[in-house]
């Protein structure tokens, strides 16, 4: 089965501590849940499966949701890296988002607060 691996934590979805195994880095994604598409590993098989599906059924939704649909249909298999290796820079304040275009001084602190809160929640699961 084609495997797609997500390396980022920008969606603030993590593997609960109760599912983690020491020395293990890759975990099956919860069914129906996807992370953002910023830091992914696409194998050749995944790319071929996605392109075949696009040619057959078109893609008229955001790619994050399209991945979720393919995962639910069993076209691709999704793994999450834990701990995560990447974070989207517009969330951390590393660069300005091209969507908003504004510099927000509090963006970094807001993101960090949300990050710590979510990590704490997943730690107790």
C-alpha positions, 0 to 999 in steps of 0.5 A, spaced: 500 500 500 502 507 498 504 510 504 504 517 505 508 520 512 507 527 515 513 530 519 509 536 521 505 539 527 502 545 524 495 542 525 497 540 533 494 533 532 499 528 536 500 521 538 497 520 545 502 518 550 498 511 551 500 509 544 507 511 543 512 506 544 520 507 546 524 508 539 518 508 535 517 514 530 512 512 525 505 511 527 498 510 523 494 516 523 487 516 526 482 514 521 479 520 518 484 525 521 490 528 517 495 533 518 497 539 514 501 538 507 507 542 509 512 537 510 510 530 507 514 524 504 511 522 498 513 515 495 513 514 488 507 509 489 503 514 493 504 519 487 502 514 482 496 513 486 494 520 487 495 522 480 491 515 478 485 518 483 485 525 480 485 522 473 479 518 475 475 523 479 478 530 479 480 534 485 476 539 487 477 540 494 483 542 498 489 537 498 489 536 506 481 534 505 483 530 499 488 526 502 483 525 508 478 522 503 484 518 499 486 515 506 478 513 508 477 510 501 484 506 502 487 509 496 493 511 501 496 509 508 498 515 512 503 515 518 505 520 523 512 522 525 512 523 533 515 527 535 514 531 529 520 534 525 517 540 522 512 546 524 509 551 519 513 558 519 507 562 519 504 559 525 511 560 529 512 567 526 518 565 522 515 568 516 509 572 514 503 568 511 502 570 504 494 570 506 494 575 511 500 579 510 500 582 516 506 582 521 503 580 528 508 580 534 504 576 538 503 570 533 509 566 536 507 567 543 500 565 541 502 559 537 507 557 543 501 557 548 496 553 543 502 548 542 504 547 550 496 546 551 495 541 546 502 537 548 499 537 555 492 534 553 496 529 548 500 527 554 495 525 559 491 521 553 
